[in-house]
Amino acid sequence: MADDIAHIIQLAVAPVFLIAGIGHLLVVLTNRLGRITDRTRALEIELAVEQPTQTHPRWSRELILLDRRMRWINRAITLSTLAMLMICLVIVTLFTGQLLSFDLSMIIAILFILTMAALVAAVGNFLWEIHVAAEMLRLRTDLINRLKYKPGNF
């Protein structure tokens, strides 16, 4: 019995490392969400004080892009959390199958495939959020170029 448990723990080590990796991904994603939220709140304060469409039309566009970024990063967080939950189910199923002497290899394989699919989708959402963030940088670069090339500037 003790040998069986030791063997199960050996099998569960790889999924545990995957949980750690997903945890690190979640830290990155939540940090990005925090920065997006902070920028959105700062813009909302500015928009409450000034007339956005007349004085700063760029802020309206930036708020739209921040909203898009927030949706993509939230999806990535949800999918990463789902992947972590499913890898936990893989570990539970490994232990259950071994302890009860059931062949649950098909269920474990399906859960692992679903975990990887959720993780791929999460990273895809993260990649697209980075694309939208780069779009925001292009927006600011346009503003800098307009200011840079005004007559009378150095």
N, C-alpha and C positions, 0 to 999 in steps of 0.2 A: 504493500500500500504506500509506504514512504517513497519507494522508487518510482511509483506511478506519479505521485505528486511532484517529485523532483523533475520528472520528465515533462509534466504539464507546465511547470514553471519555466523550464528551458524553452518550450514551444511558445510561451507567452512573452518572452523577452523581446523578440522582434516587434510585435505590436506595441509594446510599451515604449520602445524607442520612437515608433511612429507617433504615439500620443505626445511625446516630448517635442517632436518636430512640429506637429500641428499646434501645440501650445505656443511655440515660438512664433509661428505664423500668425496666430491670434493676437499676440502682443504687438506685432508690426501693424496688423490691420486695425486694432483698437486705437493705437497711437495715431494712425492716419485719420481715423474717424474723429478723434479728439481735436486734431488740428483743423479739420474741415469745419467742425462744429464751432470752434473758437472764431475762425474767420467769418463764418456765417453770422454769428452773433454780433461781431464787430461791425460788419456791413449793415446789419439790420438797425443798429444804433445810429449809424451815419445816415441811413435812409430815413429814419424817423425825424432827424433834425433838418435835412435838406430835401429839396425836390429832386428825386433821382433822375427823372427823364430830362429835365432841363439842365441841371448842373453837372451830373455825372451819369451819362447813359451807360458807361462802361460797367458801373456797379450792378445794374440790372442784369447785364449779360453774365457778369461774374457770379451773381446769386443763382442764376439758372444753371451754370456749370457746377457750382458747389452742390446744388441739389442733385444733379446727375451723379456727381462723385459720391455723395452720401448714399444714394440708392445702390450703386455698384459695390461700395465697400460693405454696406449692410448685407447684401446678398452673399458676398465673400465670407463675412463673419458667420452668417447662418449656415452656409454650406460647410465651412471648416468645423463648426461646432457639431453639425450632423455627422461629419466624417469621424470626429473624435468619439461621438456617441456610438457609432457603428463599430469602431475598432474595439471599444469597451465590450460591445456585444460579442465580438469575435472571441475575446478573451474569456468571457463568461461561458460562451458555447463550448470553447475548448475544454474548460474545466468540467462543465456539466457532462459533456459527452464522455470524457475520460473517466470521471467518477462513477457515472451510471452505466458505463460500458455500452454506450450507444454509438453508432456510427453517424456522426453529424458532419462528416467531411463536406458533403454537398452544401449544407447550410452555411458552414464556415467559409467555403469558397465563394458562395453567392454574397455573403456579408462583406467579404474582403473586396470583391469586385465592386460592390456598391460603394464601399468606403473610398476606393480609388477613384470612382466616377465622381463622387461628391468632392473629393479633393482636387481633381482636375478642373471641375467646374468652378470651385472656389478660386483657384489660381488664375483661371481664365477671367473671372470677374475682377480680380485684383489687377491683372494685366490691363484690362479695359479701363479701370479707374485710373491707372497710371497714364494711359492714353488721354483721358479727359483732362487730367492734371497738366499734361504737356500742352494741351489746347489752351489752357488758361495762361500758361507761360507765353505762348505765341500772342495771346491777347495783350499781355503786358508789354511784350517786345514791340508790338505795333504802336503802343502809346509812347514808348521811349523813342522810337524812330521818329514819330511826329514831333516830339519835343526837341529832339536832337537837331533836326534839319530846319528848324524855323529860322527865318532871316534874323540876324542880329545875335544868334547864339554863337558861342566860340566854335 
